[in-house]
Amino acid sequence: MNAEVVIVGGGLEGTAAAWALAQRGVTDVVVCERDTVGSGGTGKSSGVVRCHYGVSSLAAMARTGLELFENASDVLGTEIGFHQTGYVVGVGESNVEALRASLADQRAVGVETEEIGRDEVAKLWPAADLDDFAAFAWEPRGGYGDAYSTAQAFAAAARAAGARIRQGAAVAEVLVSRERVTGVRLADGSVIGASTVVVAAGPWSVPLLAAHGIELPITVHREQIVLVDPGVDLGAVPVFSDLVSLQYVRPEVSGEILFGNSDLARLHPADPDSYANRADADFLELAVEKMARRFPGLADASIASTYAGCYDVTPDFNPVISLTPVGGLVVAAGFSGHGFKISPAVGALVADLVVDGKSGDPDVPETDFRLSRFAEGALLTSPHPYVGAGEMR
């Protein structure tokens, strides 16, 4: 079998890239997925949709993602489970100036966001204690979605355009000759010839690149999630990112609340092929403590269930979407928990790199996401970092 492009990984980024390539007229594409579409990290995403990033290119990518999510039924031909609840973020006194500077930069790339007062947030989240916040930002178009459904929609749209999606097709090796890719070898020994290979396999990308002397600096971090029964009907509440106690919550369609910990100062390394799919007792204690402090109005809340997933984290908590020293080899990995909301823009950037060798979006320069930035010591970081919440990019 031969193809113009082989994509390794059938998660959000791989399927988004296949769809975006089709939009650019490249339809001779094979996506190789080791299990089933969306079965890896995609299926564990908490699905938050926000454009609140201090790095302007990420804010622009999230804006692009939002625009697709809002119009998914027209663009992809199906609904993807996007719920536009709005998104609010609160900071303490030490981060007020950083928040305001970041909002200005976000607006400069077309993000609809504004600062709002405590009274307005109290109406949005009446169960919350807001006394220790000094400022809030509000994105009325934010919300949450379903990463698994989105990957399925990308895959279906790519397939309809001519791409081939091969499930149960684990890639064992990227084939290279004279510093150029020639295709991939699958675990069953079969070969797919191709002049371009896109490695978008999350943490499984690392050994595929290492075999050719390319270091992809990724730490696999186990991220735990708790679902909470609030004990009351919350009504229409927005996603809330709390950068004082470092937590985020969002509603579920079921009426439950999804709780996540925003404190990533210390990572919890894991094996992506073998990790506990539930929250630890210590994490449950942390979740109860943080939620009880922030939401005293939920006196009858209780734990409903838990699960865990894995982030592929880079040293600057930002992705690698890049050409590599091997001709025809492109990598899209290291999404560090940001992958869902920016996936449409990731697909577009990958397609640009494949077709043109550079980004076609002036708000998203390909140099920001180059793999070489780590060796150069030129990490991609916010010019307005949040004190004590540095991983909130």
N, C-alpha and C positions, 0 to 999 in steps of 0.2 A: 504494500500500500504506500502511496505517496500523497503528499499534500503541500500546498504552498506554505501553510503555517500549522504547526502543532502547538497546542496549548496544554501544558501540564497542570492539571488541577481543575476540577469542575465545581468549585465553590463560587461565591459571589464574584470575585475578581476575574476568574477565568471565564465564566459565562458572560460577564459584562464585556470583557475584551472580545470574545467571539462575536457578540452582537454589534459592538462598535466597529469591528473590522468589516462586518457585513455592510454597515452604514457607509463605510469608505470604499465599498465595492470589492472587498477581499472576502470571497465566500468559500474558497477551497481551503477550509479550516477543519482540523480534527481536534476536538477537546478530549483529552484522556483523563478520566477520573478513576482513581483507585477503587472507590466504592460506588456510591450513588451521588447524583448531583445534590450539593448542599449538605452532605453528610458529615463534613468535618467541622471546622470552627464556625462556619456559616450557620449551622443549625443551633448553635449555642449563643448567638448574638443577642444582646439585650435590646437591640433595635432602636436606640435613641436617635432621633433626627434633630440635629442642631447645627447652626453655622457659627457658633461661638468659638472661634479659634483666634489665637494671637498671631499665628503664622498666616499671612494674607493669602498665600496660595492654597492652603487648606480650607480657609473660609470660602474662597472662590469655588473650590471643588465641592464643598458641602452645599453651596448655593445651587450648583449645577445638579447635584443629586436631588435636592429638594424639588427643583423644577420638574424633574422626571417623575418623582414620586407623586407629585400633584396631578400629573397627566398620564399616569401609567396605563390606564385602560385604553387611551387613544394611541399612545406611543408603542406599547408592548402588546396591546390587544387583550389585556386582562387586568383585573384588580390585583394588588399585591399586599393588601392589608395595612395601608398607611392610614394612621389616625392623627388628624391635625388638631391636637389638643393645645398647642402652644408650648413654649419652653421658657422657663425662668431660671436665672442663675443669681445667687446671692453671695456677696463677699463681705469680709470684715474690713475694719478701718484701714489696715495696712495695704489693702488691695484696691481701694477706691480709684486712685489715679490710674493704675494699670487697667482696671475695668473700662474706664472712660476712654483711655487711649486706644484700647483694643476695639471698642465699639466704633470709634471713628475710622479705624482701619477697615473694619468689617463693612461699614457703610460705603467706603471707597470702592469696594469690589462688588457692590450691589446687594449686600445683605440687608434685609429689613429688620432692624433691631433698634431698641431705644432703652433709655434708662427710665425706670418707673419707681414710684414711691412705695413705702412700706404699707400704706393703707390699701393700695391697689393689689399688692401681693396677698394681703390678708383676705381680700375678697376671693382671690383665686384659690388659696389654700387656707381656709378658715381653721383647720385643725392644727396649724403650725405655730410654734413659738418663734417669732421673728426678731426678738429683742437684740440679739447679738450681731445682727447684720447691719452694715453701714450703707450698702448700696445694692441695687438690683438691676438686672438687664432683662428685657422681655423680647422674645421672638414669637409673634403671633402665628407664624407659619410653621413653627417647629412641631414636634410630636414624637411619634414612634411608629415603627413598622415591623414587618415580618421578613427577616432576611432570607429565610428558607424559601418563602413564596416568591420573593424577588429573584433569587437565583433560578428558580424553576421557570419564571417568566422570561428571564434573559435567555436561558437555554432553549426554550420553545421558540422564541423569536429568532434566535440565531439559526436553529434547525430549519425553520420555515424559510430562511433566506439562503439555505444551502449548506450550512455547517453540519458536520457530523459529530455527534456526541457519543463517545464510547464510555460506558460505565463498566466497572469491574476490569479496568484496563490500567493497572499500576505501571508507571514508568520506572524502570530500574536504572536507566542510564541515558544521558544526553550524549549523542554521538557527535564527535568532532574530528575533523581532518584538516590539517594545515591551518589551524586557528580559525576554522569556520565550522558551524554546525552543519551536520548532514542529516539529522533526524533524531529519532529516539528508539531505544530498545525497550520493549515491554518485559514485564516479569516472566511472561510465558515464552520469551525468546524471540518473538516476532519483532520486526523492524518497520517503522513508518519513516520513510524518507521525507525530508523537508529542508528548505533553505532558511527557514526561520523557526525558532523554538522560543515560546514564551513560558517561563517557569513561574507559575502562580499557585504554588502548592503549600502556602503557609510555612509552618516549621519544617515540613518535608522538603522544602526547597533547598535547605542548607547542604545536605550531602550531595545533591545533584550538581550543585555549583562547586563544592569542595573538590569533587573528582577532577576538576579542571583547574585547580589552583586558585579558585575565586572564593574569598572569604565573605560570607554573608553573616554579619554579626547579629544573630538573633538569640534571645533567651526565651524559652518557652515558659510562660507564667500561667499558673492555674488560677483562674478567676472564679470566685464563688458568688452565687446569686441566691437570694432568699425571696420567696413569695409569701406575702403577708395578707391574711384576712383582716381587713380593717375593723370589722365588727359593726360597721355602719355603712350606709350608702353614701359614698363620697360625692356622687354627682360627677360633673365634668371638671376634673382637676388637670392641670398641665403637668408635664415633666418638670421636676424641680431638681436643680443641681445646687447642692449646698457646699460651698467652698470654705465654710467655717469649720464644720465638723467632718467634712470630706465624705459625703455620701450623695447618692442620687436615687431618686424614686420616680417611678412612672406608673400610671394606671395600666391595668390589664383589661381586656374586653370582658373578662369574667367578673370584674369588680374588685379583684385582688390588687395589691400593690407589689411591684417588683422593686426590690432593694438591691443596690450595688454599692460597693465600697470604692470611693474615689482616691483613697490613699495608696498610691503605688510606689511610695518611697522605698519600700522593701518588697522585692519580687519573691514569688514562691515557685521556684523551678519545678518543672514536671516533665514527664514523658508523655508526649501527645498520643501515644498508642496505648498507654496504660496509666490512668489516673482515676481517683475516686470521683464519681459523678454525684457528689452531694457535698453540702457544706459541713465543715468540721464543727465540733462543739465550741471551740474558741471563737470561730467566726459567727456562729449563731449568737453567742453572748455579746459580741461586738455589735451585731445588727440590732439586737434588742435594746442595747444601751443607747446606740445612736438614734434609733427611731423614737424611743421613749423620750429622749431629751428634746428632739426636734418637733415631735408631733404629740404633745400631751393631750390633745383633743381626741386621740384614738385610744381611749382607756381600755377598750375591750378587744384590742387587736390581738391576733395570735398567729403563730407560724403555720402556714398552709403546706408548703413544700420547699425543697431546695434542689439546686443542681449546680454543676460546675462545668466550665469550659476552659479553653486555653487561648491566651493571647500570644502572638509571635512578636516579641518586643525588641526594638532596636535600641541602641544607646541613647538616641535623642527622642524616643517614643514617636517617631514619624516614619512613614513607609519608604521603601526603596522601590522606585518605578524607573527602571534604568536600562540603558544599553550596558553591555559588559565588554571586557577585553576580547572576548571570543566573538567573531563576526556572526551576526544573525541570532545571537543569544540575548534575550531580553528577560529581565526579572521584575516581578511585581509581588513583593512580599514584605513582611515586617510591619503589618498594619497597626499593631499596638492597640487594638480596640477601636480604631477609627474606621474600619473597612466598610461597614454597611453604608453609612451616610454619604461616603464619597465614592462608592462603587461605580456609579455611572460615569463620573469624571475620570476614574482610574481606567475604565475601559477605553474612554476617548483618548487618554494620554498614551496608553499602550498602542492603540491603533495608529496614533500619530508617529510614535517611535518606529513602528514596523514599516509604515508607508513612507514617512518623510525623514525619519531620524531625528526629529525634534518636535516640540509641542506646537500645536496650532492655536493655543489659547494664551494670549499675552499675560493673563492673570495667573497662569499656571506654568511658569518656566520649568522646563525639564531639568535644569541644573539644580533646582531645589531638592530633587529627589534622587540625584545621582548616587550610585553606590560608592563612588570614590570619596565622598565627603567624609567618611569615617577615617580613612587613612590620612586624609588631608587635615584632620582636626577641625573641620568646618561644619559642625553640627547644625542641623536645622532647628532653631529655637525661636521662641517668641521674643520680639523686642520689648514686650511688656509682660514679663513673667509674673505669675502670681506667687507671692511669698507663701511658703508652706503648702502650695498646691501646684508644684512645678510641672507635674505630668498632665495637667489640664491645659492642653495646647490650644 
